[in-house]
Structures are given as structure tokens and as C-alpha cells.
Amino acid sequence: MNIFRLTGDLSHLAAIIILLLKIWKTRSCAGISGKSQILFALVFTSRYLDLLTAFISFYNSIMKIMWTFSIYLESVSILPQLFMISKTGEAETITTHYLFFLGLYRALYLINWIWRFYFEGFFDMIAIVAGVVQTILYCDFFYLYVTKVLKGKKLSLPA
């Protein structure tokens, strides 16, 4: 495992922990898109459904389709959350940290795929295309995060 994949996985774990701490601490899920969370649940359910079966031919057909579906769905699952922030015009700092680590996870995975291509000869077009799409969707958010949140300001979008 290379450092980019490990760091990406740790970033994803950090995003999940931040989300759970926010909900636990505030006893509220205000500011969190329920639609995004449902889509993410569907992503990981479809991605890891193959753990329930060891039948190889079933895996090679149906589970490969489910994996592809989950990869593409993950790339757009954040859209409801980004639309919610756009609609309300602002987001709590903890929510922005959660989104930042989700985006960082995907950006680091892009570097992981480049690393794997050059050092392992591995190339997965589905994962790369979906990862690029997902990272592009985060670009505007990353800009706002760096220019506002890291300077101690609350993320608010211009009207």
C-alpha cells in the first residue's frame, strides 16, 4: 500500500469521525444533507455487498456491476450536500471540515492511481474517471475552504 492510499483512507476516516462527532456533540444533524448520506450508504452497501457471498461467477458478473455503480454514485453523492450549502448560503465550520476531508480523500486517491500506474502498471479507467469528476465537484468548495475557513471565517457564499 502506498502513502497516498493510506493517507486517503485516513482522510476518509477523519471525515466520518468529524461527522459523527458533530452529530453527537450538537445532538443534531442540521446542516448535513440527508440525501447525500443516503447516497453514501447506498455506495458502500453496493461496494461491499460481495462480502456476503463467495460464489466466484456471481461476483464476477453482478458484484462487478455493483462495484462500478458504487464508484460512479460516490462521485456525485456529495451534490445534495453542496446544493444544501449553496441554498442556505453558509455552513457550520465542523460541516466544512467534514466536507474537506471527504474531498481530500478523493484527491489523494487520484494521486494513488497515478502512483499505481507508474509503479505497479495498474490502471482502472472507471475509478479514475469517477475520481476526477468527484474532485472537480469539490474544487469550488476547496477554494472557499482555503480562503475562508482556514483563515478562521465561517463559510458563507456570496448572494
N, CA and C atoms as an extended XYZ file, in Angstrom:
477
Properties=species:S:1:pos:R:3:atomname:S:1:resname:S:1:resid:I:1 pbc="F F F"
N         0.847       -1.176        0.000 N   MET     1
C         0.000        0.000        0.000 CA  MET     1
C         0.892        1.238        0.000 C   MET     1
N         0.567        2.190       -0.882 N   ASN     2
C         1.388        3.399       -0.924 CA  ASN     2
C         0.845        4.467        0.026 C   ASN     2
N         1.662        5.476        0.265 N   ILE     3
C         1.341        6.522        1.241 CA  ILE     3
C         0.101        7.323        0.844 C   ILE     3
N        -0.151        7.487       -0.456 N   PHE     4
C        -1.303        8.269       -0.901 CA  PHE     4
C        -2.609        7.541       -0.615 C   PHE     4
N        -2.611        6.229       -0.812 N   ARG     5
C        -3.811        5.451       -0.497 CA  ARG     5
C        -4.051        5.446        1.007 C   ARG     5
N        -2.989        5.233        1.779 N   LEU     6
C        -3.116        5.225        3.230 CA  LEU     6
C        -3.621        6.579        3.729 C   LEU     6
N        -3.033        7.664        3.253 N   THR     7
C        -3.456        8.999        3.664 CA  THR     7
C        -4.889        9.283        3.220 C   THR     7
N        -5.247        8.825        2.023 N   GLY     8
C        -6.621        8.980        1.547 CA  GLY     8
C        -7.605        8.243        2.434 C   GLY     8
N        -7.272        7.002        2.804 N   ASP     9
C        -8.145        6.232        3.685 CA  ASP     9
C        -8.266        6.892        5.062 C   ASP     9
N        -7.165        7.411        5.576 N   LEU    10
C        -7.201        8.097        6.872 CA  LEU    10
C        -8.015        9.385        6.789 C   LEU    10
N        -7.938       10.081        5.649 N   SER    11
C        -8.748       11.278        5.441 CA  SER    11
C       -10.236       10.931        5.421 C   SER    11
N       -10.568        9.825        4.759 N   HIS    12
C       -11.959        9.369        4.726 CA  HIS    12
C       -12.441        9.025        6.131 C   HIS    12
N       -11.602        8.330        6.893 N   LEU    13
C       -11.933        8.002        8.278 CA  LEU    13
C       -12.117        9.271        9.109 C   LEU    13
N       -11.258       10.266        8.903 N   ALA    14
C       -11.378       11.540        9.619 CA  ALA    14
C       -12.712       12.216        9.296 C   ALA    14
N       -13.120       12.174        8.032 N   ALA    15
C       -14.398       12.774        7.637 CA  ALA    15
C       -15.555       12.104        8.372 C   ALA    15
N       -15.523       10.787        8.456 N   ILE    16
C       -16.590       10.052        9.137 CA  ILE    16
C       -16.604       10.390       10.629 C   ILE    16
N       -15.428       10.436       11.242 N   ILE    17
C       -15.337       10.763       12.672 CA  ILE    17
C       -15.835       12.183       12.923 C   ILE    17
N       -15.448       13.127       12.076 N   ILE    18
C       -15.909       14.519       12.218 CA  ILE    18
C       -17.428       14.583       12.125 C   ILE    18
N       -18.001       13.874       11.164 N   LEU    19
C       -19.454       13.869       11.009 CA  LEU    19
C       -20.128       13.293       12.257 C   LEU    19
N       -19.642       12.155       12.737 N   LEU    20
C       -20.241       11.541       13.918 CA  LEU    20
C       -20.076       12.409       15.165 C   LEU    20
N       -18.922       13.043       15.333 N   LEU    21
C       -18.710       13.939       16.469 CA  LEU    21
C       -19.629       15.151       16.404 C   LEU    21
N       -19.821       15.688       15.214 N   LYS    22
C       -20.719       16.836       15.038 CA  LYS    22
C       -22.134       16.466       15.456 C   LYS    22
N       -22.603       15.311       14.995 N   ILE    23
C       -23.963       14.865       15.324 CA  ILE    23
C       -24.080       14.570       16.823 C   ILE    23
N       -23.080       13.902       17.384 N   TRP    24
C       -23.117       13.563       18.799 CA  TRP    24
C       -23.032       14.805       19.676 C   TRP    24
N       -22.128       15.717       19.346 N   LYS    25
C       -21.896       16.913       20.159 CA  LYS    25
C       -23.091       17.857       20.131 C   LYS    25
N       -23.669       18.069       18.961 N   THR    26
C       -24.781       19.020       18.840 CA  THR    26
C       -26.139       18.350       19.012 C   THR    26
N       -26.142       17.012       19.030 N   ARG    27
C       -27.394       16.251       19.092 CA  ARG    27
C       -28.336       16.655       17.958 C   ARG    27
N       -27.711       16.986       16.825 N   SER    28
C       -28.484       17.440       15.672 CA  SER    28
C       -27.724       17.096       14.397 C   SER    28
N       -28.472       16.909       13.348 N   CYS    29
C       -27.834       16.701       12.046 CA  CYS    29
C       -28.120       17.897       11.135 C   CYS    29
N       -28.434       19.040       11.742 N   ALA    30
C       -28.679       20.262       10.972 CA  ALA    30
C       -27.444       20.599       10.148 C   ALA    30
N       -27.666       20.933        8.913 N   GLY    31
C       -26.573       21.289        8.015 CA  GLY    31
C       -25.985       20.109        7.264 C   GLY    31
N       -26.438       18.918        7.571 N   ILE    32
C       -25.967       17.714        6.885 CA  ILE    32
C       -27.077       17.253        5.941 C   ILE    32
N       -26.735       17.040        4.705 N   SER    33
C       -27.727       16.612        3.720 CA  SER    33
C       -28.075       15.138        3.922 C   SER    33
N       -29.329       14.886        4.239 N   GLY    34
C       -29.805       13.515        4.372 CA  GLY    34
C       -29.708       12.764        3.058 C   GLY    34
N       -29.947       13.469        1.944 N   LYS    35
C       -29.867       12.831        0.632 CA  LYS    35
C       -28.448       12.346        0.355 C   LYS    35
N       -27.447       13.162        0.683 N   SER    36
C       -26.058       12.735        0.491 CA  SER    36
C       -25.752       11.516        1.347 C   SER    36
N       -26.226       11.500        2.585 N   GLN    37
C       -25.940       10.374        3.470 CA  GLN    37
C       -26.605        9.092        2.968 C   GLN    37
N       -27.818        9.208        2.428 N   ILE    38
C       -28.488        8.034        1.847 CA  ILE    38
C       -27.703        7.528        0.639 C   ILE    38
N       -27.241        8.456       -0.202 N   LEU    39
C       -26.455        8.048       -1.373 CA  LEU    39
C       -25.147        7.389       -0.954 C   LEU    39
N       -24.472        7.941        0.064 N   PHE    40
C       -23.236        7.319        0.545 CA  PHE    40
C       -23.507        5.935        1.128 C   PHE    40
N       -24.623        5.772        1.833 N   ALA    41
C       -24.975        4.451        2.369 CA  ALA    41
C       -25.181        3.456        1.229 C   ALA    41
N       -25.828        3.901        0.171 N   LEU    42
C       -26.032        3.045       -0.996 CA  LEU    42
C       -24.703        2.714       -1.672 C   LEU    42
N       -23.795        3.696       -1.730 N   VAL    43
C       -22.460        3.482       -2.307 CA  VAL    43
C       -21.760        2.335       -1.591 C   VAL    43
N       -21.666        2.425       -0.275 N   PHE    44
C       -20.880        1.440        0.456 CA  PHE    44
C       -21.601        0.108        0.603 C   PHE    44
N       -22.925        0.136        0.606 N   THR    45
C       -23.660       -1.131        0.598 CA  THR    45
C       -23.399       -1.879       -0.699 C   THR    45
N       -23.498       -1.174       -1.818 N   SER    46
C       -23.274       -1.841       -3.104 CA  SER    46
C       -21.814       -2.234       -3.297 C   SER    46
N       -20.895       -1.467       -2.743 N   ARG    47
C       -19.479       -1.771       -2.902 CA  ARG    47
C       -19.056       -3.006       -2.128 C   ARG    47
N       -19.638       -3.196       -0.960 N   TYR    48
C       -19.191       -4.290       -0.102 CA  TYR    48
C       -20.201       -5.426        0.013 C   TYR    48
N       -21.189       -5.420       -0.839 N   LEU    49
C       -22.176       -6.484       -0.853 CA  LEU    49
C       -21.546       -7.836       -1.157 C   LEU    49
N       -20.438       -7.842       -1.869 N   ASP    50
C       -19.772       -9.098       -2.222 CA  ASP    50
C       -19.213       -9.831       -1.007 C   ASP    50
N       -19.150       -9.180        0.126 N   LEU    51
C       -18.683       -9.857        1.330 CA  LEU    51
C       -19.661      -10.927        1.791 C   LEU    51
N       -20.898      -10.849        1.340 N   LEU    52
C       -21.913      -11.812        1.753 CA  LEU    52
C       -21.891      -13.085        0.929 C   LEU    52
N       -21.091      -13.096       -0.119 N   THR    53
C       -21.061      -14.278       -0.975 CA  THR    53
C       -19.624      -14.573       -1.395 C   THR    53
N       -19.350      -15.828       -1.606 N   ALA    54
C       -18.028      -16.220       -2.076 CA  ALA    54
C       -18.126      -16.922       -3.419 C   ALA    54
N       -19.308      -16.963       -3.992 N   PHE    55
C       -19.531      -17.625       -5.275 CA  PHE    55
C       -18.863      -16.811       -6.380 C   PHE    55
N       -17.792      -17.304       -6.955 N   ILE    56
C       -16.929      -16.547       -7.848 CA  ILE    56
C       -17.640      -16.043       -9.102 C   ILE    56
N       -18.395      -16.846       -9.778 N   SER    57
C       -19.024      -16.385      -11.016 CA  SER    57
C       -20.073      -15.311      -10.744 C   SER    57
N       -20.787      -15.399       -9.627 N   PHE    58
C       -21.744      -14.364       -9.251 CA  PHE    58
C       -21.006      -13.050       -9.014 C   PHE    58
N       -19.890      -13.153       -8.307 N   TYR    59
C       -19.072      -11.968       -8.058 CA  TYR    59
C       -18.591      -11.343       -9.359 C   TYR    59
N       -18.093      -12.162      -10.227 N   ASN    60
C       -17.536      -11.655      -11.476 CA  ASN    60
C       -18.559      -10.984      -12.366 C   ASN    60
N       -19.808      -11.295      -12.203 N   SER    61
C       -20.829      -10.654      -13.029 CA  SER    61
C       -21.551       -9.559      -12.245 C   SER    61
N       -22.405       -9.927      -11.329 N   ILE    62
C       -23.248       -8.975      -10.617 CA  ILE    62
C       -22.443       -8.044       -9.711 C   ILE    62
N       -21.519       -8.575       -8.940 N   MET    63
C       -20.790       -7.734       -7.996 CA  MET    63
C       -19.879       -6.736       -8.695 C   MET    63
N       -19.344       -7.097       -9.847 N   LYS    64
C       -18.522       -6.143      -10.588 CA  LYS    64
C       -19.380       -4.977      -11.062 C   LYS    64
N       -20.619       -5.278      -11.463 N   ILE    65
C       -21.550       -4.214      -11.848 CA  ILE    65
C       -21.865       -3.333      -10.641 C   ILE    65
N       -22.078       -3.954       -9.479 N   MET    66
C       -22.369       -3.187       -8.268 CA  MET    66
C       -21.181       -2.306       -7.880 C   MET    66
N       -19.965       -2.813       -8.035 N   TRP    67
C       -18.783       -2.014       -7.717 CA  TRP    67
C       -18.716       -0.806       -8.639 C   TRP    67
N       -18.930       -1.020       -9.925 N   THR    68
C       -18.903        0.082      -10.883 CA  THR    68
C       -19.975        1.108      -10.548 C   THR    68
N       -21.169        0.629      -10.237 N   PHE    69
C       -22.264        1.515       -9.842 CA  PHE    69
C       -21.870        2.341       -8.625 C   PHE    69
N       -21.268        1.700       -7.627 N   SER    70
C       -20.903        2.417       -6.400 CA  SER    70
C       -19.829        3.463       -6.654 C   SER    70
N       -18.910        3.179       -7.543 N   ILE    71
C       -17.854        4.148       -7.862 CA  ILE    71
C       -18.450        5.389       -8.516 C   ILE    71
N       -19.320        5.178       -9.504 N   TYR    72
C       -19.948        6.316      -10.169 CA  TYR    72
C       -20.884        7.071       -9.229 C   TYR    72
N       -21.642        6.355       -8.407 N   LEU    73
C       -22.555        7.009       -7.476 CA  LEU    73
C       -21.787        7.838       -6.448 C   LEU    73
N       -20.664        7.311       -5.973 N   GLU    74
C       -19.874        8.061       -4.989 CA  GLU    74
C       -19.410        9.398       -5.555 C   GLU    74
N       -19.110        9.419       -6.850 N   SER    75
C       -18.594       10.654       -7.437 CA  SER    75
C       -19.608       11.797       -7.412 C   SER    75
N       -20.903       11.471       -7.362 N   VAL    76
C       -21.920       12.526       -7.353 CA  VAL    76
C       -22.724       12.586       -6.061 C   VAL    76
N       -22.433       11.718       -5.106 N   SER    77
C       -23.199       11.670       -3.857 CA  SER    77
C       -23.085       12.948       -3.035 C   SER    77
N       -22.049       13.694       -3.233 N   ILE    78
C       -21.848       14.914       -2.457 CA  ILE    78
C       -22.699       16.077       -2.985 C   ILE    78
N       -23.239       15.941       -4.181 N   LEU    79
C       -24.002       17.041       -4.770 CA  LEU    79
C       -25.140       17.558       -3.878 C   LEU    79
N       -25.971       16.701       -3.275 N   PRO    80
C       -27.016       17.261       -2.401 CA  PRO    80
C       -26.452       18.103       -1.257 C   PRO    80
N       -25.311       17.683       -0.689 N   GLN    81
C       -24.701       18.463        0.387 CA  GLN    81
C       -24.221       19.813       -0.137 C   GLN    81
N       -23.582       19.818       -1.292 N   LEU    82
C       -23.105       21.078       -1.865 CA  LEU    82
C       -24.266       21.980       -2.257 C   LEU    82
N       -25.352       21.393       -2.779 N   PHE    83
C       -26.544       22.186       -3.102 CA  PHE    83
C       -27.163       22.770       -1.842 C   PHE    83
N       -27.151       22.007       -0.757 N   MET    84
C       -27.709       22.494        0.507 CA  MET    84
C       -26.914       23.700        1.007 C   MET    84
N       -25.604       23.617        0.935 N   ILE    85
C       -24.768       24.750        1.350 CA  ILE    85
C       -25.026       25.948        0.445 C   ILE    85
N       -25.139       25.687       -0.841 N   SER    86
C       -25.405       26.765       -1.791 CA  SER    86
C       -26.762       27.412       -1.514 C   SER    86
N       -27.754       26.606       -1.177 N   LYS    87
C       -29.110       27.101       -0.921 CA  LYS    87
C       -29.172       27.939        0.352 C   LYS    87
N       -28.516       27.464        1.419 N   THR    88
C       -28.549       28.189        2.686 CA  THR    88
C       -27.542       29.335        2.710 C   THR    88
N       -26.514       29.235        1.875 N   GLY    89
C       -25.522       30.299        1.793 CA  GLY    89
C       -24.406       30.207        2.803 C   GLY    89
N       -24.466       29.255        3.723 N   GLU    90
C       -23.392       29.098        4.706 CA  GLU    90
C       -23.397       27.691        5.273 C   GLU    90
N       -22.321       27.378        5.992 N   ALA    91
C       -22.201       26.063        6.620 CA  ALA    91
C       -21.426       26.201        7.913 C   ALA    91
N       -21.752       25.347        8.874 N   GLU    92
C       -21.009       25.331       10.130 CA  GLU    92
C       -19.575       24.900        9.854 C   GLU    92
N       -18.664       25.367       10.670 N   THR    93
C       -17.253       25.040       10.489 CA  THR    93
C       -17.026       23.530       10.521 C   THR    93
N       -17.679       22.837       11.435 N   ILE    94
C       -17.482       21.382       11.538 CA  ILE    94
C       -17.955       20.680       10.271 C   ILE    94
N       -19.030       21.177        9.673 N   THR    95
C       -19.524       20.598        8.422 CA  THR    95
C       -18.527       20.823        7.303 C   THR    95
N       -17.906       21.986        7.282 N   THR    96
C       -16.921       22.256        6.233 CA  THR    96
C       -15.676       21.386        6.404 C   THR    96
N       -15.303       21.121        7.653 N   HIS    97
C       -14.161       20.216        7.878 CA  HIS    97
C       -14.504       18.806        7.385 C   HIS    97
N       -15.717       18.358        7.650 N   TYR    98
C       -16.185       17.058        7.166 CA  TYR    98
C       -16.089       16.993        5.644 C   TYR    98
N       -16.593       18.007        4.971 N   LEU    99
C       -16.555       18.035        3.508 CA  LEU    99
C       -15.124       18.113        2.985 C   LEU    99
N       -14.280       18.887        3.661 N   PHE   100
C       -12.890       18.998        3.235 CA  PHE   100
C       -12.202       17.631        3.265 C   PHE   100
N       -12.394       16.882        4.355 N   PHE   101
C       -11.729       15.581        4.451 CA  PHE   101
C       -12.303       14.572        3.466 C   PHE   101
N       -13.594       14.671        3.145 N   LEU   102
C       -14.149       13.804        2.097 CA  LEU   102
C       -13.499       14.115        0.750 C   LEU   102
N       -13.369       15.401        0.448 N   GLY   103
C       -12.728       15.790       -0.812 CA  GLY   103
C       -11.253       15.433       -0.844 C   GLY   103
N       -10.579       15.613        0.286 N   LEU   104
C        -9.162       15.267        0.377 CA  LEU   104
C        -8.955       13.774        0.146 C   LEU   104
N        -9.860       12.974        0.693 N   TYR   105
C        -9.814       11.522        0.474 CA  TYR   105
C        -9.822       11.221       -1.014 C   TYR   105
N       -10.702       11.836       -1.749 N   ARG   106
C       -10.800       11.557       -3.189 CA  ARG   106
C        -9.583       12.108       -3.937 C   ARG   106
N        -9.133       13.297       -3.599 N   ALA   107
C        -7.964       13.880       -4.265 CA  ALA   107
C        -6.719       13.016       -4.036 C   ALA   107
N        -6.558       12.509       -2.816 N   LEU   108
C        -5.421       11.642       -2.528 CA  LEU   108
C        -5.521       10.320       -3.284 C   LEU   108
N        -6.729        9.853       -3.500 N   TYR   109
C        -6.890        8.642       -4.290 CA  TYR   109
C        -6.510        8.871       -5.745 C   TYR   109
N        -6.706       10.074       -6.261 N   LEU   110
C        -6.227       10.376       -7.619 CA  LEU   110
C        -4.714       10.221       -7.686 C   LEU   110
N        -4.031       10.757       -6.678 N   ILE   111
C        -2.574       10.620       -6.631 CA  ILE   111
C        -2.197        9.146       -6.484 C   ILE   111
N        -2.969        8.395       -5.687 N   ASN   112
C        -2.748        6.955       -5.533 CA  ASN   112
C        -2.818        6.251       -6.885 C   ASN   112
N        -3.815        6.598       -7.712 N   TRP   113
C        -3.950        5.928       -9.007 CA  TRP   113
C        -2.793        6.267       -9.937 C   TRP   113
N        -2.327        7.512       -9.866 N   ILE   114
C        -1.155        7.891      -10.664 CA  ILE   114
C         0.058        7.088      -10.196 C   ILE   114
N         0.245        7.004       -8.895 N   TRP   115
C         1.336        6.226       -8.307 CA  TRP   115
C         1.274        4.772       -8.761 C   TRP   115
N         0.081        4.189       -8.664 N   ARG   116
C        -0.071        2.775       -9.029 CA  ARG   116
C         0.180        2.555      -10.519 C   ARG   116
N        -0.210        3.518      -11.338 N   PHE   117
C         0.031        3.382      -12.772 CA  PHE   117
C         1.537        3.364      -13.063 C   PHE   117
N         2.273        4.294      -12.464 N   TYR   118
C         3.703        4.395      -12.736 CA  TYR   118
C         4.538        3.310      -12.058 C   TYR   118
N         4.139        2.881      -10.873 N   PHE   119
C         4.976        1.941      -10.138 CA  PHE   119
C         4.460        0.501      -10.131 C   PHE   119
N         3.169        0.300      -10.458 N   GLU   120
C         2.617       -1.053      -10.462 CA  GLU   120
C         2.025       -1.437      -11.814 C   GLU   120
N         1.910       -0.466      -12.708 N   GLY   121
C         1.314       -0.735      -14.009 CA  GLY   121
C        -0.199       -0.923      -13.951 C   GLY   121
N        -0.815       -0.553      -12.833 N   PHE   122
C        -2.263       -0.727      -12.653 CA  PHE   122
C        -3.007        0.498      -13.168 C   PHE   122
N        -4.076        0.254      -13.919 N   PHE   123
C        -4.869        1.347      -14.495 CA  PHE   123
C        -6.336        0.937      -14.489 C   PHE   123
N        -7.194        1.725      -13.839 N   ASP   124
C        -8.627        1.438      -13.776 CA  ASP   124
C        -9.381        2.677      -14.245 C   ASP   124
N        -9.829        2.657      -15.485 N   MET   125
C       -10.475        3.817      -16.088 CA  MET   125
C       -11.737        4.239      -15.334 C   MET   125
N       -12.518        3.293      -14.859 N   ILE   126
C       -13.753        3.620      -14.140 CA  ILE   126
C       -13.432        4.435      -12.885 C   ILE   126
N       -12.504        3.964      -12.084 N   ALA   127
C       -12.145        4.658      -10.846 CA  ALA   127
C       -11.521        6.016      -11.134 C   ALA   127
N       -10.720        6.115      -12.166 N   ILE   128
C       -10.066        7.381      -12.493 CA  ILE   128
C       -11.085        8.415      -12.973 C   ILE   128
N       -11.952        8.041      -13.888 N   VAL   129
C       -12.955        8.985      -14.402 CA  VAL   129
C       -13.864        9.461      -13.269 C   VAL   129
N       -14.376        8.528      -12.467 N   ALA   130
C       -15.256        8.899      -11.360 CA  ALA   130
C       -14.520        9.771      -10.343 C   ALA   130
N       -13.261        9.456      -10.061 N   GLY   131
C       -12.471       10.251       -9.122 CA  GLY   131
C       -12.209       11.653       -9.622 C   GLY   131
N       -11.936       11.791      -10.900 N   VAL   132
C       -11.722       13.120      -11.480 CA  VAL   132
C       -13.012       13.934      -11.398 C   VAL   132
N       -14.142       13.316      -11.749 N   VAL   133
C       -15.437       14.012      -11.665 CA  VAL   133
C       -15.700       14.468      -10.237 C   VAL   133
N       -15.495       13.575       -9.278 N   GLN   134
C       -15.746       13.910       -7.882 CA  GLN   134
C       -14.824       15.032       -7.407 C   GLN   134
N       -13.566       14.981       -7.771 N   THR   135
C       -12.627       16.015       -7.350 CA  THR   135
C       -12.979       17.360       -7.982 C   THR   135
N       -13.407       17.359       -9.229 N   ILE   136
C       -13.834       18.598       -9.887 CA  ILE   136
C       -15.025       19.202       -9.154 C   ILE   136
N       -15.961       18.357       -8.723 N   LEU   137
C       -17.125       18.852       -7.985 CA  LEU   137
C       -16.709       19.532       -6.683 C   LEU   137
N       -15.611       19.097       -6.092 N   TYR   138
C       -15.128       19.675       -4.844 CA  TYR   138
C       -14.292       20.940       -5.040 C   TYR   138
N       -13.829       21.234       -6.238 N   CYS   139
C       -12.877       22.331       -6.458 CA  CYS   139
C       -13.366       23.670       -5.918 C   CYS   139
N       -14.614       24.051       -6.210 N   ASP   140
C       -15.142       25.321       -5.720 CA  ASP   140
C       -15.183       25.327       -4.199 C   ASP   140
N       -15.603       24.210       -3.622 N   PHE   141
C       -15.629       24.105       -2.171 CA  PHE   141
C       -14.222       24.227       -1.596 C   PHE   141
N       -13.223       23.558       -2.198 N   PHE   142
C       -11.840       23.646       -1.724 CA  PHE   142
C       -11.357       25.100       -1.716 C   PHE   142
N       -11.684       25.825       -2.773 N   TYR   143
C       -11.268       27.233       -2.853 CA  TYR   143
C       -11.867       28.021       -1.680 C   TYR   143
N       -13.164       27.870       -1.445 N   LEU   144
C       -13.809       28.576       -0.343 CA  LEU   144
C       -13.247       28.129        1.006 C   LEU   144
N       -12.963       26.853        1.143 N   TYR   145
C       -12.421       26.324        2.393 CA  TYR   145
C       -11.062       26.957        2.700 C   TYR   145
N       -10.203       26.992        1.695 N   VAL   146
C        -8.858       27.536        1.895 CA  VAL   146
C        -8.901       29.042        2.137 C   VAL   146
N        -9.736       29.760        1.402 N   THR   147
C        -9.745       31.223        1.521 CA  THR   147
C       -10.558       31.737        2.703 C   THR   147
N       -11.470       30.941        3.249 N   LYS   148
C       -12.297       31.417        4.362 CA  LYS   148
C       -12.105       30.615        5.634 C   LYS   148
N       -12.378       29.337        5.593 N   VAL   149
C       -12.385       28.528        6.815 CA  VAL   149
C       -11.003       28.473        7.449 C   VAL   149
N        -9.973       28.274        6.659 N   LEU   150
C        -8.621       28.196        7.231 CA  LEU   150
C        -8.153       29.531        7.789 C   LEU   150
N        -8.816       30.612        7.398 N   LYS   151
C        -8.489       31.934        7.948 CA  LYS   151
C        -9.383       32.274        9.133 C   LYS   151
N       -10.155       31.279        9.616 N   GLY   152
C       -10.971       31.469       10.796 CA  GLY   152
C       -12.339       32.059       10.545 C   GLY   152
N       -12.730       32.199        9.299 N   LYS   153
C       -14.045       32.760        8.984 CA  LYS   153
C       -15.029       31.632        8.729 C   LYS   153
N       -16.301       31.904        8.993 N   LYS   154
C       -17.349       30.929        8.711 CA  LYS   154
C       -17.589       30.930        7.202 C   LYS   154
N       -17.804       29.739        6.668 N   LEU   155
C       -18.054       29.623        5.224 CA  LEU   155
C       -19.421       30.198        4.915 C   LEU   155
N       -19.452       31.297        4.177 N   SER   156
C       -20.710       31.833        3.657 CA  SER   156
C       -20.495       32.155        2.196 C   SER   156
N       -21.490       31.805        1.430 N   LEU   157
C       -21.406       32.017       -0.004 CA  LEU   157
C       -21.957       33.379       -0.366 C   LEU   157
N       -21.388       33.996       -1.410 N   PRO   158
C       -21.913       35.291       -1.827 CA  PRO   158
C       -23.347       35.143       -2.337 C   PRO   158
N       -24.148       36.162       -2.082 N   ALA   159
C       -25.570       36.117       -2.505 CA  ALA   159
C       -25.717       36.312       -3.991 C   ALA   159
